[in-house]
Amino acid sequence: MKTCSICKIEFDENEPDSLYGEAGQWLAEEFWKDAGELCRTCRENRARLVMMYGHEMNT
């Protein structure tokens, strides 16, 4: 079990991802360099927020 660096809850890093979770994982690897440190919910929320507000990343 790991602790999420954003929300501080414990999570299982082997939990299967949704499509938003996969997008959040990609963002964690490519843009924020914090892959493996975020829970599924935070990865999903990050992906949704980038889709809505991260126009510079949606080119």
C-alpha positions in Angstrom: 0.0 0.0 0.0 1.2 3.5 -0.8 0.0 6.9 0.3 -1.3 9.4 -2.3 0.8 12.5 -2.4 -2.3 14.7 -3.1 -5.1 13.4 -0.8 -3.0 11.3 1.6 -5.2 8.2 1.5 -3.6 4.7 1.2 -4.1 3.0 -2.1 -3.2 -0.2 -3.9 -1.0 0.7 -6.9 -2.1 -2.5 -8.7 -5.8 -1.5 -8.7 -7.1 -1.5 -12.3 -7.6 1.9 -14.0 -10.5 3.4 -15.8 -9.9 5.4 -19.0 -9.6 8.6 -17.0 -7.1 6.8 -14.6 -5.0 5.8 -17.6 -5.0 9.4 -18.9 -4.1 10.6 -15.4 -1.2 8.1 -15.3 0.1 9.4 -18.6 -0.1 13.0 -17.3 1.7 11.9 -14.1 4.5 10.4 -16.2 4.8 13.1 -18.9 3.9 16.4 -17.3 4.1 16.3 -13.5 6.7 13.5 -13.0 4.8 12.0 -10.0 3.9 8.6 -11.5 3.2 6.0 -8.9 2.5 8.6 -6.2 -1.2 9.3 -6.9 -4.3 7.2 -6.1 -6.8 6.3 -8.8 -9.3 9.0 -7.8 -6.6 11.8 -7.9 -5.3 10.5 -11.3 -8.9 10.4 -12.7 -9.7 13.9 -11.3 -6.5 15.3 -12.8 -7.3 13.9 -16.2 -10.8 15.4 -16.1 -9.5 18.8 -15.0 -6.9 18.8 -17.8 -9.6 18.0 -20.3 -11.6 20.9 -19.1 -9.0 23.5 -18.4 -5.6 22.4 -19.7 -6.0 23.7 -23.3 -2.2 24.0 -23.7 -2.0 20.2 -23.2 -4.8 19.4 -25.6 -3.0 20.4 -28.8 
